[in-house]
Each structure stands twice: as C-alpha cells, then as structure tokens.
Amino acid sequence: MKIYTKTGDNGTTSLFGGTRVPKHHIRIDSYGTVDELNSWLGLIADQNIAKDYQTELQVIQKKLFTVGAILATEPQKATLKNGKERLNIERISKDDVLYLEMAMDKIDEVLPQMTHFILPGGHPIVSYCHIARTVCRRAERKTTILYENEPFDETVLTYLNRLSDYLFVLARKLSMDLGVEEIKWIPEKRD
C-alpha cells in the first residue's frame, strides 16, 4: 500500500464510507485534532516516566484511534444495507471512561490538595502533559461542534472530557515525581 494516493491533491479527503469532503470539514478537524493529541501522548510516553504511566498512555492512545475511526465515519454510512456495521471495531465504552477515573483516583490519593490554579510548566515532561491537555480540550470543542450537527455516540465526548482531566492530574503527579514545585497562580490585587 502506498502512502501517497494523490486523491487529496485538490484539498479534499475521503471519510470512512467513501464520501469526499474538504480537508477543513469539521469532521476532519475533529479527528485530526484527536490524532494530534495522540502524537503528544506518544511524546509523553517516550519520556523517562514510570512504566505504569507509559502503559496507561498506550492504552489511551489505542482508544484515541477508536475515537478517530468513529469521528471519521458518517452516521448515515455507519451501517451497510444488510444491517451490519461498516465500522466493525470495539466502541468507546463507559468502562473506558471508568478506566480514566480510576487512574485519576489512584494518582489523586498521593497528591497534595489543590488550592489554586497551577501555571503549566516546571519541567519539559510536565509541559508536554499540559500541552496534551489543551490539545485534548480543543479536540473536545471540535467534536462537540460535530456532535451538534451529526450526532454520534455521546460516550466519545465524555471520554475526551475525562481524558483532559486525567492529563491535568498526570501533569501534577509528574511534577511530584520529578521534584518540581508547582507554581500557583495567585491573582494580583488591583491598586
């Protein structure tokens, strides 16, 4: 299989099911942002962090491929004429959301209570995590626009929402593991 097909040279691309749309279509923007997020997670997992977090991130990366496939499929083309699903893959489930919640709860047990907003940064690994968190929020915003126009399984939205929370908690834990002081944002008083 060749990487280049030349079919997108005119600024369009194919969705799963064959429909061609402009590359700036909200569906493309949605799963493209999820793909960007997946790359950031790969970068975080490549760092010198605990094996448990590398494993969690790889599980999440696989789920993000599922999210991308769901977003790349038009709802009206998701089912074949014989009633079978065109996209024959496992879906994002409530268990996947629970996986993120349980991972956060485990991390949260050892973190100090948060009393203020925290400035992103302190160490490149922590910064990568915060960048991934903001890309996840952007992916969530894009997919909600898509969802308003062409609804899909709402669990995808829940998963992205919970994932951004997970990345915030992970950034805090990595700060702790690396011995980095969290810098609190304390608003300055006006004169």
C-alpha positions, -999 to 999 in steps of 0.1 A, spaced: 0 0 0 14 34 -10 14 62 15 5 88 -12 -26 84 -32 -28 118 -49 -65 119 -43 -62 147 -18 -42 170 -40 -73 191 -47 -80 198 -10 -105 170 -3 -102 137 16 -124 106 20 -143 97 51 -148 61 61 -175 51 38 -162 70 8 -178 104 10 -153 131 -1 -152 163 20 -129 194 21 -99 189 44 -112 218 66 -145 200 72 -154 198 110 -153 160 109 -117 161 96 -108 189 120 -122 167 149 -104 135 142 -73 154 131 -71 171 165 -75 137 182 -46 125 160 -25 155 172 -34 146 208 -24 110 202 11 122 190 15 143 221 7 113 243 33 93 224 59 120 232 49 119 269 51 81 270 86 83 254 99 103 283 116 89 314 84 84 334 71 55 354 62 24 334 27 24 348 21 58 331 36 47 299 13 17 299 -18 39 307 -8 63 279 -5 34 254 -40 21 264 -53 57 259 -36 60 225 -53 29 213 -87 43 224 -79 75 206 -76 55 174 -110 42 180 -123 77 187 -107 88 154 -124 60 135 -158 69 150 -154 105 141 -143 96 106 -175 77 99 -206 95 89 -236 82 109 -257 76 79 -229 54 64 -221 35 95 -244 7 86 -244 -14 55 -276 -22 36 -276 -57 51 -277 -41 86 -241 -49 95 -219 -22 109 -194 -8 84 -171 1 112 -165 -33 129 -144 -22 159 -149 -20 196 -165 13 207 -156 37 234 -175 24 265 -184 36 300 -156 12 311 -131 32 292 -143 63 310 -141 44 343 -105 34 335 -95 71 333 -114 79 365 -98 50 384 -64 61 372 -71 97 383 -83 85 417 -52 64 423 -30 94 414 -51 118 434 -46 98 466 -9 109 468 -13 145 455 -15 175 478 -48 192 478 -51 219 451 -60 253 464 -52 275 434 -48 272 397 -14 260 387 8 275 360 17 250 333 54 242 333 83 235 356 98 207 336 96 197 298 77 165 306 52 184 327 48 210 300 42 182 274 14 169 296 -2 204 298 1 208 260 -16 175 255 -43 186 280 -50 217 260 -50 198 227 -75 174 243 -97 203 252 -95 216 216 -104 181 203 -134 181 227 -145 215 214 -142 204 178 -161 171 184 -189 190 202 -194 211 171 -195 179 150 -219 163 175 -243 192 173 -246 187 135 -242 149 132 -246 131 165 -225 100 173 -221 80 205 -220 106 233 -195 84 253 -168 98 229 -175 133 243 -174 120 279 -141 102 272 -124 133 258 -137 153 287 -123 128 312 -91 125 294 -83 162 297 -88 158 335 -66 128 335 -38 147 318 -41 175 343 -38 151 372 -9 133 355 9 166 350 6 172 387 19 137 396 48 140 372 57 173 388 58 155 421 78 126 407 103 150 392 106 171 423 92 202 405 75 228 426 40 237 413 37 274 408 3 286 420 -15 313 402 -24 339 427 -41 369 411 -25 402 419 -48 428 436 -56 459 417 -45 492 432 
